[in-house]
């Protein structure tokens, strides 16, 4: 997750794998076109279908906006076929923590989670490497919210 925009009135953090999705979807389109152009057997469509499925699976974008004017945090999670959103008032936010989870080769992966009075709300669906990156973003969010680290 990275900071997309930061002003005194708003902090916007974004995580997106759309770029990866576009690569796989473009590869699928090329394969479908090539197979269709040359009139190959139906089995030739299998690799194109695999690329299409991977591209669809990686079409993810999460945006968290901390809005000082409204005094609320707004989550927007977008996938290929759906969008979900959630809003939490600043008064409900108690802190921001780093969650960890074992990843490949027993290396830890991390994500930020906002602690609210109603329970934790992950800022992202994905875990990624780089605790220092998460810590820097956590401190920026806490400073923006005027909460203690």
Buried (B, 14 or more C-beta within 10 A) or exposed (E): BEBBEEEEEBBBBBBBBBEBBEBBBEBBBEBBEEBEEEEEEEEBBEBBEBBBEBBBBBBBBBBBBBBBEBEBBBBBBBBEEEEEEEEBEBEBBEBBBBBEEEEEEEEEBBBBBBBBEEEEBBBBEEBBEEBEBBBEBBEBBBEBBEBEE
